[in-house]
Amino acid sequence: MYTMTKKEFMNTLFSAEGELMVMPGNAVGKIESVRTKLGTDLEVIVQISGLDVSFSAEKLFDDLNGNLILAE
């Protein structure tokens, strides 16, 4: 499995709106929106089981060990 750098992770995630994403714990969610926050972090809104949940992209990077898995 390819581990992304933090820059690659953030760039890929920034343009992934509408795609499905494997979350920590192997849940699958749909990326509803991505927006910039302060500094280099992004806020990612993911719909999981009908609920919109907000995540810090920096925390996702750490939780996923840089292994971002997307599916359309």
N, C-alpha and C positions, 0 to 999 in steps of 0.2 A: 504494500500500500504506500502511495506517495504522500509524504508529509510536506505540506506547504510552508513557506516562510510566512511570517505574520503579514507582510506586505501583499503577497499573493492571495492569502486568505481574505484580507480586507477588500482587495480589488475584485475578486471573484464574487464575494458576498454582496458588494455594492451593486452589482449588475444582475443579481439573481432574483429580483422580484417576480413572483408568480410561479417560481419553481418549488418542487418538493425537496425537503432537506431531511437527512437523517440526524436526529437530535441526540444529545447524550441520553443513554439508557435505551437506545435503538428505537425510540418513538419517531414517527414520521410526521412532519408538519409542513404546511404550505407557507412560504414567505410572502406575507401580505405587503410589507413595506420595509424600506431601509432608508435611514436618514443619518446625516452626520451629527455628532454630538461635539462636545468640547474636545479640543486636541485631536488625536488621531482615531478616536473610538467611533463606532457606529451604533445606532439603536436599530435592532431588528425586531419587527413584529411578526410573529409566527402563529398561524392558526393550527392548534392541536386539539383534536376532538371537539371542534366547534367553538373553542375559546381562543381569543386573541391574547397572546402572551408576549411581553416585552423582554428582550434579552440585550445585554451588552455584547457586542461582537468580540471584544477583548476577552471576556469571560468565556464565550463560546470557543474561541481559539484555544484557550487553556483547557477547557473541559473536553474538547474533541482532539486534543493533542495535534492540532493542525491538519486533521484528516477531515476535510469538508467533502461530504458526499451529496451531490445534487442529482435529481431526476426530473425530467419535464413531465 
